[in-house]
Amino acid sequence: MTRLFSAASALLLGLALMFASSARAETITIGLVGSTGPTHWPIHIGLKKGYYAAEGIDLDLIFIQSSNALLQQLAAGSLDAALSAGLVDPIYAIDKGAPIGIVRLEMQLSPYALIAKKTYSKIEELKGKTIMVDGPKGITKLYVERMLAAHNIKPSEVDFQFVGATAARFQALSTGAIDATVLLPPFSFAADAAGFANLGLTADYAKDLPFTAAAVNKNWAAKNPELMRKLLSVHNKSVAWFLDPKNKQEAVDIMVVASKLKPEIIVQTYDFLQSRPFIEGTGQVSKSKMGALLTALKGLGDLQGSTDVERFMLPGVARLSD
């Protein structure tokens, strides 16, 4: 009877601790663009490895079809934070006075490939053709314009169409509705396998321009400074874990489950992301890279205010380097 009573007491204590832990957990609403993809890898690592749970954090993941729409919700307070948002969107929002602050760079090098119909073999052939990018002032349009300029094609010499999510752009290319688009892995690999023409990587034309960033709603951050600190700590830990080559197989397994894509595609994506310094691993914001992007946007006439890097950062939180 004594042993039975002890076992029952231990069970009740365990349940009490479990429910107490659950009661203490705080929810953070995170905005993500499109559907689960490689830019979301660290989030799923943090969830699977229990890093968020250890800090008493529950994530409410909200998928939105464009980076611009995501930033509108972030500015309005419908979202607490955005991870891996196209960097120009928080920049534009902050420039217009939105209560948003950038806290770290995510992907410091663009992983897009310019993919075209099978009948094309070089970028010069895209003059006068239809190219789909994320938005009229989106970061993928900036990348594509860099690629076109290197092959003597002006932005006015192509017909730009706009869809925010990579999956939707891949669908448009697959149905023949457009001539070319930019795709992230693993969609770019699927397009290669299907015989579409790969006309090059945006990374080779925009090495100085970072791609995505993590941003937070300033009002939420001001009310929850410790929770925000925990969020960034977990995210940095998850990124570091992903970048460690010894974790390759487990990282692949995590993303296979999260994305429901074939293991061979995820392996290819993992190897690609490890092949260059695509992912910012320090949790910092490079002033030189941010400055280059701000200067480019100012040159296009899309940025109205100062190009001072610090005015786009969350004071006291974002860590600047070089």
C-alpha positions as CSV (number, residue, x, y, z in Angstrom):
1,M,0.0,0.0,0.0
2,T,2.9,2.3,0.8
3,R,4.5,1.7,-2.6
4,L,1.1,2.2,-4.3
5,F,0.6,5.4,-2.4
6,S,4.1,6.7,-3.4
7,A,3.6,5.8,-7.0
8,A,0.2,7.6,-7.1
9,S,1.7,10.6,-5.4
10,A,4.5,10.7,-7.9
11,L,2.0,10.5,-10.8
12,L,-0.1,13.3,-9.3
13,L,3.0,15.4,-8.8
14,G,4.1,14.9,-12.4
15,L,0.7,15.8,-13.7
16,A,0.6,18.9,-11.5
17,L,4.0,20.0,-12.8
18,M,2.9,19.4,-16.4
19,F,-0.2,21.4,-16.0
20,A,1.7,24.1,-14.1
21,S,4.2,24.3,-16.9
22,S,1.4,24.5,-19.5
23,A,-0.3,27.3,-17.6
24,R,3.0,29.3,-17.5
25,A,3.6,28.9,-21.2
26,E,3.2,32.2,-23.1
27,T,2.0,32.3,-26.7
28,I,3.8,34.3,-29.4
29,T,2.0,34.8,-32.7
30,I,4.5,34.4,-35.6
31,G,3.9,35.4,-39.2
32,L,5.4,33.3,-42.0
33,V,5.1,33.8,-45.7
34,G,3.6,31.1,-47.9
35,S,3.8,27.5,-46.7
36,T,6.5,25.6,-44.7
37,G,9.8,25.9,-46.5
38,P,13.6,26.1,-46.0
39,T,13.5,29.6,-44.6
40,H,11.4,28.2,-41.7
41,W,13.8,25.4,-40.9
42,P,15.1,26.9,-37.6
43,I,11.6,27.3,-36.3
44,H,10.8,23.7,-36.7
45,I,14.1,22.7,-35.2
46,G,13.3,24.8,-32.1
47,L,9.9,23.1,-31.8
48,K,11.1,19.6,-32.4
49,K,14.1,19.9,-30.1
50,G,12.0,21.4,-27.3
51,Y,13.9,24.7,-27.2
52,Y,10.7,26.7,-27.1
53,A,9.0,24.5,-24.6
54,A,12.0,24.7,-22.3
55,E,11.6,28.5,-22.2
56,G,7.8,28.3,-21.6
57,I,6.9,29.5,-25.2
58,D,4.1,28.3,-27.4
59,L,4.2,29.4,-31.0
60,D,1.1,30.2,-33.0
61,L,2.3,30.0,-36.6
62,I,0.2,32.1,-39.1
63,F,0.9,31.5,-42.8
64,I,0.3,34.5,-45.0
65,Q,0.6,34.6,-48.8
66,S,2.8,37.6,-49.2
67,S,5.5,39.4,-47.2
68,N,3.8,42.7,-47.7
69,A,0.5,41.4,-46.3
70,L,2.4,39.8,-43.4
71,L,4.1,43.2,-42.5
72,Q,0.7,44.9,-42.6
73,Q,-0.6,42.5,-39.9
74,L,2.6,42.9,-37.9
75,A,2.3,46.7,-38.0
76,A,-1.3,46.4,-36.9
77,G,-0.5,44.2,-33.9
78,S,-2.2,41.1,-35.2
79,L,1.2,39.4,-35.2
80,D,3.9,39.7,-32.5
81,A,6.8,38.8,-34.7
82,A,7.8,37.8,-38.2
83,L,10.6,35.4,-38.9
84,S,12.2,35.3,-42.4
85,A,10.2,38.1,-43.9
86,G,11.5,39.6,-47.2
87,L,13.8,42.4,-45.9
88,V,12.5,45.2,-48.0
89,D,9.0,44.9,-46.6
90,P,9.9,45.8,-43.0
91,I,12.2,48.5,-44.3
92,Y,9.4,50.1,-46.3
93,A,7.0,49.8,-43.4
94,I,9.4,51.4,-40.9
95,D,10.2,54.1,-43.4
96,K,6.5,55.0,-43.4
97,G,6.3,55.0,-39.6
98,A,5.1,51.5,-38.8
99,P,5.8,50.4,-35.2
100,I,8.2,47.6,-36.3
101,G,11.8,46.9,-35.5
102,I,14.3,44.6,-37.2
103,V,16.1,42.4,-34.6
104,R,18.3,40.2,-36.8
105,L,19.2,39.2,-40.3
106,E,18.0,35.7,-41.3
107,M,19.3,34.9,-44.8
108,Q,22.2,37.2,-45.7
109,L,22.4,35.9,-49.2
110,S,19.6,35.2,-51.6
111,P,19.0,31.5,-52.4
112,Y,16.7,32.1,-55.4
113,A,17.1,30.7,-58.9
114,L,15.7,32.3,-62.0
115,I,13.8,29.5,-63.7
116,A,12.2,29.8,-67.2
117,K,10.2,27.8,-69.6
118,K,12.1,24.9,-71.2
119,T,12.4,26.8,-74.5
120,Y,14.8,29.4,-73.0
121,S,18.5,29.0,-72.5
122,K,19.8,32.4,-71.5
123,I,18.6,35.5,-69.7
124,E,18.9,37.7,-72.9
125,E,15.9,35.8,-74.3
126,L,13.6,37.1,-71.6
127,K,13.4,40.6,-73.1
128,G,9.8,41.3,-73.8
129,K,8.7,38.3,-71.8
130,T,6.5,37.8,-68.6
131,I,8.4,37.4,-65.4
132,M,6.7,36.8,-62.0
133,V,8.2,38.2,-58.8
134,D,6.9,38.8,-55.3
135,G,5.6,42.4,-55.6
136,P,6.1,45.8,-57.3
137,K,8.6,46.8,-54.7
138,G,9.5,43.4,-53.4
139,I,13.0,42.1,-52.8
140,T,12.8,39.5,-55.6
141,K,12.0,42.2,-58.1
142,L,15.2,43.9,-57.0
143,Y,17.2,40.7,-57.5
144,V,15.7,40.0,-60.9
145,E,16.4,43.6,-62.0
146,R,20.1,43.1,-61.1
147,M,20.2,39.9,-63.2
148,L,18.5,41.6,-66.1
149,A,20.7,44.6,-66.0
150,A,23.8,42.4,-66.2
151,H,22.4,41.1,-69.5
152,N,21.5,44.5,-70.9
153,I,17.7,44.3,-70.2
154,K,15.9,47.3,-68.6
155,P,13.1,46.7,-66.1
156,S,10.7,48.4,-68.6
157,E,11.6,45.8,-71.2
158,V,9.9,42.9,-69.4
159,D,6.3,42.4,-68.2
160,F,6.4,41.9,-64.4
161,Q,3.6,40.1,-62.7
162,F,3.3,39.7,-58.9
163,V,2.6,36.8,-56.6
164,G,4.1,36.6,-53.1
165,A,4.6,32.9,-52.4
166,T,7.2,30.7,-54.1
167,A,4.7,27.8,-54.4
168,A,2.2,30.0,-56.3
169,R,4.9,31.2,-58.7
170,F,6.0,27.7,-59.3
171,Q,2.4,26.8,-60.1
172,A,2.2,29.7,-62.6
173,L,5.3,28.6,-64.3
174,S,4.2,25.0,-64.4
175,T,0.9,25.9,-66.1
176,G,2.7,28.1,-68.7
177,A,1.0,31.3,-67.5
178,I,4.4,33.1,-67.3
179,D,7.8,32.8,-69.0
180,A,10.0,32.9,-66.0
181,T,10.1,33.4,-62.2
182,V,12.4,33.2,-59.2
183,L,12.0,30.1,-57.0
184,L,13.4,29.1,-53.6
185,P,14.6,25.6,-52.9
186,P,13.1,23.0,-52.9
187,F,10.8,24.4,-55.7
188,S,13.8,25.4,-57.8
189,F,15.1,21.8,-57.6
190,A,11.7,20.4,-58.5
191,A,11.7,22.8,-61.5
192,D,15.2,21.5,-62.5
193,A,14.0,17.9,-62.3
194,A,11.0,18.8,-64.5
195,G,13.2,20.1,-67.2
196,F,12.7,23.8,-66.8
197,A,15.6,26.1,-67.7
198,N,17.7,27.3,-64.8
199,L,19.2,30.7,-65.8
200,G,21.3,31.3,-62.7
201,L,21.3,32.2,-59.0
202,T,20.4,35.6,-57.8
203,A,23.2,35.2,-55.2
204,D,25.7,35.7,-58.0
205,Y,24.3,39.1,-59.0
206,A,23.4,40.5,-55.5
207,K,26.1,39.3,-53.1
208,D,25.9,42.5,-51.1
209,L,22.1,42.4,-50.6
210,P,20.7,40.5,-47.6
211,F,17.4,38.6,-48.2
212,T,15.3,38.1,-45.1
213,A,15.1,39.4,-41.5
214,A,13.3,38.8,-38.2
215,A,11.2,41.7,-37.1
216,V,8.9,42.4,-34.2
217,N,6.0,44.7,-33.4
218,K,7.5,47.4,-31.1
219,N,4.4,47.7,-28.9
220,W,4.5,43.9,-28.2
221,A,8.2,44.0,-27.6
222,A,7.9,46.9,-25.1
223,K,5.3,45.0,-23.2
224,N,7.1,41.7,-23.3
225,P,10.9,42.3,-23.2
226,E,11.8,39.1,-21.4
227,L,9.6,37.0,-23.7
228,M,11.1,38.6,-26.8
229,R,14.6,37.9,-25.4
230,K,13.7,34.3,-25.0
231,L,12.3,34.1,-28.5
232,L,15.6,35.4,-30.0
233,S,17.7,33.2,-27.8
234,V,15.8,30.1,-28.9
235,H,15.9,31.2,-32.5
236,N,19.7,31.8,-32.4
237,K,20.2,28.4,-30.8
238,S,18.1,26.7,-33.5
239,V,20.0,28.4,-36.3
240,A,23.3,27.4,-34.7
241,W,22.1,23.8,-34.4
242,F,21.1,23.8,-38.1
243,L,24.5,25.1,-39.2
244,D,26.3,22.3,-37.4
245,P,27.0,19.6,-40.1
246,K,26.8,16.8,-37.6
247,N,23.1,17.4,-37.3
248,K,22.4,17.0,-41.0
249,Q,20.3,13.8,-40.9
250,E,18.2,14.9,-38.0
251,A,17.7,18.3,-39.6
252,V,16.6,16.6,-42.8
253,D,14.2,14.4,-40.9
254,I,12.6,17.4,-39.1
255,M,12.0,19.3,-42.4
256,V,10.6,16.2,-44.2
257,V,7.9,15.9,-41.5
258,A,7.3,19.7,-41.4
259,S,7.1,20.2,-45.2
260,K,5.8,16.8,-46.2
261,L,8.3,16.8,-49.1
262,K,10.4,13.9,-50.3
263,P,13.6,13.2,-48.3
264,E,15.9,13.5,-51.3
265,I,14.6,17.0,-52.1
266,I,15.2,18.1,-48.5
267,V,18.7,16.6,-48.5
268,Q,19.4,18.6,-51.7
269,T,18.0,21.7,-50.1
270,Y,20.1,21.2,-47.0
271,D,23.3,20.7,-49.0
272,F,22.5,23.8,-51.0
273,L,22.0,26.0,-48.0
274,Q,25.3,24.8,-46.5
275,S,27.2,25.4,-49.7
276,R,27.4,29.1,-49.2
277,P,26.9,31.5,-46.3
278,F,23.2,31.9,-47.0
279,I,22.2,31.9,-43.3
280,E,23.3,34.5,-40.8
281,G,24.6,32.4,-37.9
282,T,25.6,35.1,-35.4
283,G,22.2,36.7,-34.7
284,Q,23.6,40.1,-35.7
285,V,22.8,42.7,-38.3
286,S,25.6,43.6,-40.7
287,K,25.7,47.4,-41.1
288,S,27.5,47.1,-44.4
289,K,24.9,44.6,-45.9
290,M,22.0,46.6,-44.5
291,G,23.6,49.8,-45.8
292,A,24.0,48.4,-49.3
293,L,20.3,47.4,-49.4
294,L,19.2,50.8,-48.1
295,T,21.3,52.6,-50.6
296,A,19.9,50.5,-53.4
297,L,16.3,51.2,-52.4
298,K,17.1,54.9,-52.0
299,G,18.6,54.9,-55.5
300,L,15.4,53.4,-56.9
301,G,13.4,56.2,-55.2
302,D,11.5,53.7,-53.0
303,L,13.0,54.9,-49.7
304,Q,11.8,58.3,-48.5
305,G,13.8,58.8,-45.3
306,S,17.3,58.4,-44.1
307,T,19.4,55.4,-44.9
308,D,20.8,55.3,-41.3
309,V,20.8,51.6,-40.5
310,E,20.0,52.1,-36.8
311,R,16.6,53.8,-37.5
312,F,15.3,50.4,-38.8
313,M,16.6,48.4,-35.8
314,L,14.9,47.7,-32.5
315,P,17.0,49.8,-30.0
316,G,18.8,47.8,-27.3
317,V,17.9,44.5,-28.9
318,A,19.4,44.3,-32.5
319,R,23.1,43.7,-32.4
320,L,25.0,45.5,-35.2
321,S,28.3,44.2,-36.6
322,D,30.9,45.8,-39.0
